[in-house]
């Protein structure tokens, strides 16, 4: 049979489907809580292993021997008692009531975790040394700081011991005398709540509640840009005699501690966050919503731009594609009022947009360096409009 001398036209139109454009960018839920604590020795869950729980029955099945509650199951119940609830909740069983470092290490690969707390743990503990792991809440602090520096952004929620007695210098004593000042984070990774007298049963003096677990669940239930001020915390009560005075509320908030209050200005009875600060020495990250929004935007940028790596070229069209990608990430956040404005600056794109004859020697050097190293520096500026936390009203009466 002779070979065809022309290319056959049939089937006239050939269509090949490339479905790569249907793969969306990775999405990280901003409200995933992990609670680490002591459970029953005969519990089904393995030690130092995250186990997802969804309700009271799944909590007992994983971490209890029967129906008798323990420190971890009680704290997990408090997390799930919040409304709105976190998007996901993990429990991690420790081998004993002191080895938190090993249990926290079991969370290192769980890259969706955004909040971590220790079940019914109020001891500050000690920082790590060359030969010894950090202990108690110091282990929690070091965990979130280390993981955040490695790219898995997360925050810790800890609580001041509810049994610390009222005093004339309560706020200062909490920080200095009771050593909670050691938990101050240099990059805003700690949230310290205070609920003096917090209890799950006012008739039982031993029924101390876990404000950290409730607080973590309450914060995680809201979007990152939502301020936590005056958001309700559920699952326990504070006797009137233990509640904070106006001076104590101001003193605690001034230290970066978030007191829990039952304000008369809100109808009904309930506990609410009285402030929204982080327990931080960084004044640029001194509010919970700021840290959460920055973490969320960072993840969105990394997930949305990963497709540019190895594909986009250091040319005008290639860098324009990157700019468009960034605008596609930040534009919806602006429309949703998460951010007020944004700007993208890619100096190399500005240079490549010029005719070669109009470029300076410095411009050419920057382009050559970028193409040799295959690195493109760019700056993304976002304008954040935070929520109102205080109104200063001037009342002017007239006759």
N, C-alpha and C positions, 0 to 999 in steps of 0.2 A: 504494500500500500504506500503510495507516494506521500512524502511529508507535506503538510499544509504550507502553502506559500504566504498565507496571511494569518494573523491572529484572529481566532474565532470571536465574533462579537457576543455570541450567546454566553451567559445569560443576561447580557447587556449591562446590568448593574450588579456589582459585587459588594456586599455589605459585611464588614467584619466588626464584631462588637468588642469594644474595649471598656470593660466595666470598672476600671480602676478609679474613674471619677465618682463612682457611687460609694466609695469607701470614705466615710466621714472621719473627721479628726477625733482622736481619742478624747474622751470626756471623763473628768474626775469628779466624783460626787464630793461636794464640800462638807458633807455632814456624816462622816463615818466615825463612830466612837469605839475605842477599845478599852476595856476595863480589865486590869490585872489584879489578881488577889488570891487569897487562900480559899480553897474549896474542900470538900470532903475527900479523905484519902482514898475512898472506894469509888470516887466519881468516874464516869465513863470517859470523860475527856482526858487526853494525855497532858502531862505537865508541859509548860512552856510552848503550847501549841494554840494558835488562835482558832476559835470555834465560833461560827456565826450563830446567833440566837435571834429569835423573832417574837417570842412570847414567854409567859411564865413557865409553861409546860416544857418548852425546849430548853429553858435555863435549868430547870430541875433535872431534866434528862441528861444534860451534859455535865453538870457540876455538883449535883447533890446525890446523896445516898438515901433515896426515898423522898419524902416531902419536907424534911427538916431543913430550914434555911441556914445559910452560912454567910460569911462576909461577902463572898463574890456574888452569890445568888441575890442577896439583898440589894447590892449596889446595881447589878444588872436590871433588876426590877425597877429601881428608881430611874435609870436611864430610859427605859421603855414607858415609864409613867408620864413622860413629858408630852405636851401637845403644843405645836407639832412635834412628831417624833423624828429622830435621826433617820437617815436613809438606810443605814446598816449599823449593826452592833455586833462586836466581837467580845467574847470572854476569853481570858487567858489564865489558866490555873497555875499558880506557883507551886514549887515543891515544898516550901514551908513559908512561914510568915515573915521571913527576912530576905530571902533570895530573890529580890525583885529584878536584879540585873539580868539574870539568866532568862527570866520570863519576858522581860522587855526585849531581849535579843531575839526572841521568837517572833517579834513583830516587825523585825527589820525588813523582811521581804514582802510584807503586806503593804504595798505601795499605795493603797487606797485609803489608809487610815489618816484622819485629819485631827482627831482629838484622842488623848490618852489620859487615863487617871488610874489611881491605885485604890482598890476597894477598902473603905474604912481605915485608911492609913493617914495619920496626922503627924507622925514623927518626922522631923526634918532630916535626920541622918547626917552622913558625912560624905564629902566629895571623894572621888576615886583617887588612888595613888598609883605609883608604879607597880605595886604588888597586890593591890586590893581594889575590888569594884566599889563603886559608890553604893550607898545604902539608902533605903526608904525613899523619901521624896527627892532627895538629891540624885538618886538613880533615875527618877522620872525626869528631872530637869536635864540631866546630861543626855538622856536618851533623845528627847525632842530636839535639843540643840544639835546633837551630832547628826541625827537623821535629816534635819532641815538643811544643815550645811552640805549634806551629801545629795540633796535634791528631792528628798521625800519630805515635803513641808508638812509639819504637824505642830499642834500646840498641846500643852499640858494643862490640865485643870486640877488644882490642889485646893485643900480647904484648911483653914485655921481650925485647930482642935476646938470643937464646940463646948468642951468642958472647961476651957480657960475662964476663970472667974472674972466678973466685972470689977474694974478698978478705976481710979481717977485718971490713970495713964494707960488705959487699955490698948489703944492703937500703938503707942510707942513700945509698950511691953511686948506686944505680939511680934513686932519687927526685931527688937533688940534682945529682950530677956528670953523670949521663947524661940529665938533664932530663926524666925521665918524670913528675915532679911537675907539669909544665905541663898534663898530661892530666887532672888532677883535675876532676871535673864537679861543678858546684854543685847539680845536681838528680838525681844518681845515675845518669846515663846511660852512664857508662863502666865497663867490666869489664876489668881489667888482669891477665893471667895471666903467670906466670913459669915457664919450663922451661929451665933452664941446660943447655946441651949437647944440646938436643932434636935428634934426627937421624932421618932415614928410612933411613939406612944407616951403621951404626957403622964400617964399613970405609972409608967415603968422608968425608974431613974437610970436603968442600964440600956435603954433603947435609944442610944445615940444614933442619929441619922448620918448619912454620908452626903453632905452638901456638894462635894466635888463631883460625884456621879450624877446627881440631879442637875448640877450646873452644866456639866459637859453635855448631857442630853438636851437640855434646854437651848444652849447656844447652837448646837449642831442642827437643831430643827429648823433654823432660820437660814436664809440666804446670806452669803458672806458680807454683803453691803448693808445688812440690817444691823443697826446699833442694838446692843443688848440692854440698854438702859430701860428700866421699867418693863422688861419682859418677865413673864411669870415663871416661877420655878415650883414644880409640884412634887408631892410625895411625902412631905413632912411638915411639921409646924415648929414654931418658936414661941415659947410662953411669953406673955406680955412682960413679965418681970425680967426676961433675958434679952428682950429686943433692944436695939441700939438707940441711944439718944441722938438728937440732932447734931450735937457736938462730936459724938463718936462717929456718926456717918461721915461727916466732913473730914475728920482726922483719918479715918481708914481710907477714904477715897483719895485723900491727899498723899497717902503712902503708896497708892497704886493697888490697894486691896478693894475688892468689890463686896460691900456689905449687902446682906439680904434684909429687906424691910417689908413691913405690912402697912403701907401708907393709907391714911384715912381718906386721902383725896380720891382713891380708887374704890368704887363701891364693892361691897362684899369683903371677905377675908381671904388673904392669900399672900404668898411671899414673892417678892420681885427683886431683880437686880437694881441696886440703888446707884450704880455707876457702870461705866463701860471700859475701864482702863485695864491695861496689861500690867503685870508686875515686872516692870522693865526699867532699865537704866538708859534706854535709847528713847530720846524725846520724839524721834520721828516715827516710832512704832509704839506709841503709848495708848492706843485704843484697839480693842479687839477687832472691830470691823476693818480698820486700816490694814492690820496684819493679814486678815482673811482675804480681803480684796486683792492685795498685792500677791498673795500666794495663788489665788485663783487666776489672776491675769497672767502670772508667770507660767503656770501650767498650760493655759490656753495658747500662749505664744509658742511654747516649746512644742506642744502637740500639733499646732497648726502649721509650724514652719519646718517640722521634721521632714516633710515631703520635698522641701527645697534642697536638702542636703544630697549632694551627688547628682542632682538634676539641673538646677538653675545655674546658669553660667554668669561669669563676671563680665557681662556685656550690658548695654543699655536695655535690651528686651528682657534679659535674665533678671536684672535687679528691679526692673519695673514689675515683673511678676511677683517678686518678693514683697514689694510695697503693696501691691494689690492684695496679697494674702493677709498682710498685717491689717489693712483696712477692713478686710472681711471678718477679721477676728474682733477688732475693737469697735467697729461700727454698731453691731447689735448691742454691745454693752452701753454705748452712748444712747442708743434709742431706748434702752430699758432704764435709763437714768442711773445706771450703776456708776458711770463716770460722766463728767460734764463735758469734757472735750479731750481730744488727743492730737498728737502730731507725730509724724514719722520723718526722720532725717537720715538720709543715706548719702553721705558726702561723695562716695564713688559714683553714684548715679548722677549727681549733679555734674561731676567732671566728665563722665561718659556722654552726657547730653550735649556737651560742647563739641564743635568741630575740632579735629586734632590741631589745626593751625592756631586755634584760640586758646589752647591749653598752655599753662606755664610748665617750666621744668619741674616744679614741685608737684604739679598735677600728674605729670607723666610718671614721676617717681612713685607716687601713691598707687597709681594703677599697676605699675610693674610689681611693686611689693605685694599688693593684694593678689595678683595672679600667680606670683611665685609661692606665696604662703597659702593661697586659697582661703583666705580669711577676709570677711567683709564686715567692718564695723558699722553699726547703725545705732541710732538712738530713738527710743519710743518714749514720748512724754505724754502722761495722762493727767488730766485735771480732775481731782476727786472732790465732790461736794458732799461733805459729811452731814449726818443728821444733827438736828438741834438737840443739845443736851440741857440747855438752860435758857430761860427767858428772863430778862431783867425788865420788869414792868414798872413804869412810873404812874402811880395813881394820883390824879390831880382833882381833889374835890372842890366844888364851887357851890355857892348859894345863889 
